[in-house]
Amino acid sequence: MSEQLINLYTHRIATTDKPCFICNKYTSSVLRTDNGLDWFYTCESHLSDRGFATPIPEPEPEPKLPVVQSTRVSISQKDDSSKSKSDPDINQEKDKSNDSTKVESKQQEGKEDNIKEQTEDKQQVATPKSPEQPQPPKSTKPKQYKLHSNIFYLREDKLNKKRQKEEAQKILSKLPNVPKNSLQ
């Protein structure tokens, strides 16, 4: 069973130039279906033409929600306060152990900060600072287009003719050959 052609084309850049499907000018811009069933060369100017194709806008990424740690802290504080009412000796031991771990973590952070500063200083000395130029955000996904109904019909028709030709070749290969010798 043959696959159905879907009117959703992805814009790609080819390594070689070939004639445009519409105007026969050489171009390296290609429109291709995701399933690879249909592809064709087209000029960049045709892609901006509303009578040829309509760009499909990319869905905007959902904003990331900030992690709320204050609720986690408040829950743990509530647990600690309920335990402190029951057994004060255990709380004192926990506070001492928490204080010692806090001091150790602060010391480690201080060491890491010193190491980072030293490496940054070395990088600054090795490479002079160049003025930072804002770079435009790179699009991770190629643009997608929906062809105008008339253009899509031409693509479907061409694909159907290609399929019919292949089917005819299969049928012809099954038929017997014409006799080469004369009947007399």
The 8 nearest C-alpha neighbors of each residue, nearest first, counted from 0:
[[1, 2, 3, 162, 166, 4, 159, 163],
 [2, 0, 3, 162, 4, 36, 159, 158],
 [1, 3, 4, 0, 36, 34, 5, 35],
 [2, 4, 5, 1, 36, 155, 0, 34],
 [3, 5, 2, 6, 36, 155, 37, 32],
 [6, 4, 7, 3, 32, 8, 33, 34],
 [5, 7, 145, 146, 8, 4, 151, 32],
 [8, 6, 145, 5, 144, 32, 143, 9],
 [7, 9, 32, 31, 144, 143, 30, 145],
 [8, 10, 143, 31, 30, 142, 32, 144],
 [9, 11, 30, 142, 29, 143, 141, 31],
 [12, 10, 29, 28, 30, 9, 13, 141],
 [11, 13, 28, 27, 29, 14, 10, 30],
 [14, 12, 27, 15, 28, 11, 29, 16],
 [13, 15, 27, 12, 16, 28, 17, 11],
 [16, 14, 13, 27, 17, 26, 12, 28],
 [15, 17, 27, 26, 25, 14, 18, 13],
 [16, 18, 25, 26, 27, 15, 19, 40],
 [19, 17, 25, 23, 24, 26, 20, 40],
 [18, 20, 23, 41, 40, 24, 21, 22],
 [19, 21, 41, 40, 23, 22, 18, 39],
 [22, 20, 19, 23, 41, 42, 45, 24],
 [21, 23, 19, 24, 20, 18, 42, 41],
 [24, 22, 19, 18, 21, 20, 25, 17],
 [25, 23, 18, 19, 22, 26, 42, 17],
 [24, 26, 18, 17, 16, 19, 23, 27],
 [27, 25, 16, 28, 17, 42, 18, 19],
 [26, 28, 16, 13, 12, 15, 29, 17],
 [27, 29, 12, 26, 41, 40, 11, 13],
 [30, 28, 40, 11, 39, 10, 41, 12],
 [31, 29, 10, 9, 38, 39, 8, 11],
 [30, 32, 38, 8, 9, 37, 29, 33],
 [33, 31, 8, 35, 34, 37, 7, 9],
 [32, 34, 35, 31, 8, 9, 7, 36],
 [33, 35, 32, 36, 37, 31, 4, 5],
 [36, 34, 32, 33, 37, 31, 38, 4],
 [35, 37, 34, 32, 38, 4, 33, 2],
 [38, 36, 35, 32, 31, 39, 158, 4],
 [39, 37, 31, 30, 32, 29, 35, 36],
 [38, 40, 30, 29, 20, 41, 31, 37],
 [41, 39, 29, 19, 20, 28, 30, 18],
 [40, 42, 19, 20, 28, 29, 39, 43],
 [43, 41, 44, 45, 26, 19, 28, 46],
 [42, 44, 46, 45, 41, 28, 47, 26],
 [43, 45, 42, 46, 47, 48, 41, 51],
 [46, 44, 48, 47, 42, 43, 51, 41],
 [45, 47, 43, 44, 48, 52, 51, 42],
 [46, 48, 45, 44, 49, 43, 52, 53],
 [49, 47, 45, 50, 51, 46, 52, 44],
 [50, 48, 51, 52, 53, 47, 46, 147],
 [49, 51, 48, 147, 52, 53, 146, 45],
 [50, 52, 147, 49, 48, 146, 45, 150],
 [53, 51, 146, 147, 49, 145, 46, 144],
 [52, 54, 145, 144, 49, 146, 55, 51],
 [55, 53, 144, 143, 56, 145, 52, 142],
 [54, 56, 144, 143, 53, 57, 145, 142],
 [57, 55, 54, 58, 143, 142, 59, 144],
 [58, 56, 59, 55, 142, 143, 140, 60],
 [57, 59, 60, 56, 61, 55, 140, 142],
 [58, 60, 57, 61, 56, 62, 63, 138],
 [61, 59, 62, 58, 63, 57, 64, 56],
 [60, 62, 63, 59, 58, 64, 57, 65],
 [63, 61, 60, 64, 59, 65, 58, 66],
 [64, 62, 61, 65, 60, 66, 59, 67],
 [63, 65, 62, 66, 67, 61, 60, 68],
 [66, 64, 67, 63, 68, 62, 69, 70],
 [67, 65, 68, 64, 63, 69, 70, 71],
 [66, 68, 69, 65, 70, 71, 64, 72],
 [69, 67, 71, 70, 66, 72, 73, 65],
 [68, 70, 72, 71, 67, 73, 74, 66],
 [71, 69, 73, 68, 72, 74, 67, 75],
 [72, 70, 68, 74, 69, 73, 75, 67],
 [73, 71, 69, 75, 70, 74, 76, 68],
 [72, 74, 76, 70, 75, 71, 69, 77],
 [73, 75, 77, 71, 76, 72, 70, 78],
 [74, 76, 78, 72, 77, 73, 79, 71],
 [77, 75, 73, 79, 78, 74, 72, 80],
 [78, 76, 74, 80, 75, 79, 73, 81],
 [77, 79, 75, 81, 76, 80, 82, 74],
 [80, 78, 76, 82, 77, 81, 83, 75],
 [79, 81, 83, 77, 82, 78, 76, 84],
 [80, 82, 78, 79, 83, 84, 77, 85],
 [83, 81, 79, 85, 80, 84, 78, 86],
 [84, 82, 80, 87, 85, 86, 81, 90],
 [83, 85, 82, 81, 86, 80, 87, 79],
 [84, 86, 82, 83, 87, 81, 80, 89],
 [87, 85, 83, 88, 89, 84, 82, 90],
 [86, 88, 90, 83, 89, 91, 84, 85],
 [89, 87, 91, 90, 86, 92, 83, 93],
 [88, 90, 92, 91, 87, 86, 93, 83],
 [91, 89, 93, 87, 92, 88, 83, 94],
 [90, 92, 94, 88, 93, 89, 95, 87],
 [91, 93, 95, 89, 90, 94, 96, 88],
 [94, 92, 90, 96, 95, 91, 97, 89],
 [95, 93, 97, 91, 92, 96, 98, 90],
 [96, 94, 98, 92, 93, 97, 91, 99],
 [95, 97, 93, 99, 98, 94, 100, 92],
 [98, 96, 94, 100, 95, 99, 93, 101],
 [99, 97, 101, 95, 96, 100, 94, 102],
 [98, 100, 102, 96, 101, 97, 103, 95],
 [101, 99, 103, 97, 102, 98, 104, 96],
 [100, 102, 98, 104, 99, 103, 97, 105],
 [103, 101, 105, 99, 100, 104, 98, 106],
 [102, 104, 100, 106, 105, 101, 99, 107],
 [103, 105, 107, 101, 106, 102, 100, 108],
 [106, 104, 108, 102, 107, 103, 109, 101],
 [105, 107, 109, 103, 104, 108, 102, 110],
 [108, 106, 104, 110, 109, 105, 111, 103],
 [109, 107, 111, 105, 110, 106, 112, 104],
 [108, 110, 106, 112, 107, 111, 105, 113],
 [109, 111, 107, 113, 108, 112, 114, 106],
 [112, 110, 108, 114, 113, 109, 115, 107],
 [111, 113, 115, 109, 110, 114, 108, 116],
 [114, 112, 116, 110, 111, 115, 117, 109],
 [113, 115, 111, 117, 112, 116, 118, 110],
 [114, 116, 112, 118, 113, 117, 119, 111],
 [117, 115, 119, 113, 114, 118, 120, 112],
 [116, 118, 120, 114, 119, 115, 113, 121],
 [117, 119, 121, 115, 120, 116, 122, 114],
 [120, 118, 122, 116, 121, 117, 115, 123],
 [121, 119, 123, 117, 118, 122, 116, 124],
 [120, 122, 118, 124, 119, 123, 125, 117],
 [123, 121, 119, 125, 120, 124, 126, 118],
 [122, 124, 120, 126, 121, 125, 119, 127],
 [123, 125, 121, 122, 126, 120, 127, 119],
 [126, 124, 122, 123, 121, 127, 120, 128],
 [127, 125, 123, 124, 122, 128, 121, 129],
 [128, 126, 123, 129, 124, 125, 122, 130],
 [129, 127, 126, 130, 123, 131, 124, 125],
 [128, 130, 131, 127, 126, 132, 123, 133],
 [129, 131, 132, 128, 133, 127, 134, 126],
 [132, 130, 129, 133, 128, 134, 127, 135],
 [131, 133, 134, 130, 129, 135, 128, 136],
 [134, 132, 131, 135, 136, 130, 137, 129],
 [133, 135, 132, 136, 137, 131, 138, 130],
 [134, 136, 137, 133, 138, 132, 139, 131],
 [137, 135, 134, 138, 139, 133, 140, 132],
 [138, 136, 139, 135, 134, 140, 141, 133],
 [137, 139, 140, 136, 141, 142, 135, 57],
 [140, 138, 137, 141, 136, 142, 57, 60],
 [139, 141, 138, 142, 57, 143, 137, 9],
 [140, 142, 10, 143, 9, 139, 138, 11],
 [143, 141, 10, 9, 140, 144, 54, 55],
 [142, 144, 9, 8, 55, 54, 10, 141],
 [145, 143, 54, 8, 55, 53, 7, 52],
 [144, 146, 7, 53, 52, 6, 8, 54],
 [147, 145, 52, 151, 51, 150, 148, 144],
 [146, 148, 51, 52, 150, 149, 151, 50],
 [147, 149, 151, 150, 152, 146, 51, 153],
 [150, 148, 152, 151, 147, 153, 146, 51],
 [151, 149, 153, 152, 147, 148, 146, 154],
 [150, 152, 154, 148, 153, 149, 146, 147],
 [151, 153, 155, 149, 150, 154, 156, 148],
 [154, 152, 156, 150, 151, 155, 157, 149],
 [153, 155, 151, 157, 152, 156, 158, 150],
 [156, 154, 152, 158, 157, 153, 159, 151],
 [155, 157, 159, 153, 158, 154, 152, 160],
 [156, 158, 154, 160, 155, 159, 153, 161],
 [157, 159, 161, 155, 156, 160, 154, 162],
 [160, 158, 162, 156, 161, 157, 155, 163],
 [161, 159, 163, 157, 162, 158, 164, 156],
 [160, 162, 158, 164, 159, 163, 157, 165],
 [163, 161, 159, 165, 164, 160, 166, 158],
 [164, 162, 160, 166, 165, 161, 167, 159],
 [163, 165, 167, 161, 162, 166, 160, 168],
 [166, 164, 168, 162, 167, 163, 161, 169],
 [167, 165, 163, 169, 168, 164, 162, 170],
 [166, 168, 164, 170, 169, 165, 171, 163],
 [169, 167, 171, 165, 166, 170, 172, 164],
 [170, 168, 166, 172, 167, 171, 165, 173],
 [169, 171, 167, 173, 172, 168, 166, 174],
 [172, 170, 168, 174, 173, 169, 167, 175],
 [171, 173, 169, 170, 174, 168, 175, 167],
 [172, 174, 170, 171, 175, 169, 168, 176],
 [175, 173, 171, 172, 176, 170, 169, 177],
 [176, 174, 173, 177, 172, 171, 178, 170],
 [177, 175, 178, 174, 179, 172, 173, 171],
 [176, 178, 179, 175, 174, 180, 181, 171],
 [179, 177, 180, 176, 181, 175, 182, 174],
 [178, 180, 177, 181, 176, 182, 175, 183],
 [181, 179, 178, 182, 183, 177, 176, 175],
 [180, 182, 183, 179, 178, 177, 176, 175],
 [181, 183, 180, 178, 179, 177, 176, 175],
 [182, 181, 180, 179, 178, 177, 176, 175]]
